[in-house]
């Protein structure tokens, strides 16, 4: 156990403002900054050609020309789930989303206590990003989204998941949590005697029940 003592600076007769200005750089302790992605490779590695007809291993052997790089950088589009937009990339004629973006935009509002049977039923298989895919997400994040997807760099150590798997998992988790909220509202109704509170809780529960029906369409 460590204890913190008050520095002798507190006994300095100079006014606080003047005392601070006259301090040298060595007098002020520098904050400790944890380096971002300390165990990850650089995000700005040489991009590789994306050839949907070949395997990911084969793609890593093909250096792109300038034209191929520009073509590859266009292999993405916007996808929307429950009114939330996020970028997805094309790979092998399918659409994939970045795991970090899925967690940030879709899953962060849900509590983490998902039943194991649901997690096993709607398992999402992740794949490592290709360098060109990291370039795509970094460009979108910096230029279009103004870092709304997080102040970080995507690297080949980041992962992507199939969009169709994300959709199934999201709607299932949302339905689970809406059902939990309906149970909470019902419990509160049974414990409430105030007419005004009962009306307000009933109205909220009705809205949640309507939202729950949307999950099954």
Phi, psi and omega in degrees: 000129181253151177240151181253128178255154180283132182290155178293350176301333181295343178265001181295125183288344182292152176301149183306317183296313181293322180298318181292317182297324185276357177290142176276168181298327182286344179284337186261122179292135179276140178293147177277125183247125178279123181297139179288137176052050183298333181255013183249153176288169178297143177287336186260054174274169181297122181290159183237154182295136177259113179241100187303334184280351183250168179283165179298324180295321180290326180298327185286356180259357188248108176285140184271155167274173179299319180293320179294324179295315179297321178295317180295324181293347178264004183274061177204167176201172176273140173238151182231128176232119178055039178082359181256127181265143174206151180283145175227149180253157178266133173213126178052047176062026177224167182251137183230143178246151177287134181302318180300318182290321178300316179293319183289314188270329188249313192264348185294338182278348182266145174294155187281352186279070177273131180303140181302324181295326177287318179298324179285325182290320182249053182290134177255120179273125182260155179228148176293143175292144167281155179306320181293327178291322175297319176300317181299309181295322178295320179294314179299315183297317184279315189273315186266313186269353180053043178065026174291344178267012179111140178277075181207168175251134173280140180227171176298352175275348175285168186234155176234156178226153181295134185298320180298325176292322178298316181298313180299315181295316183299309184294327178292317179292322178295316179299319178300313183287327175294321177297321177297319180294322178298320177297320179296315178299319180296320177296318179295323179297319180293335182264358185257137177250343181287129180296319181294318179294321179297320179294318181294316180294320179298319179295317178296317179297323179297319178297317181294322178297322176294319177296324180295323178297326180297327182297338185260003178266000000 
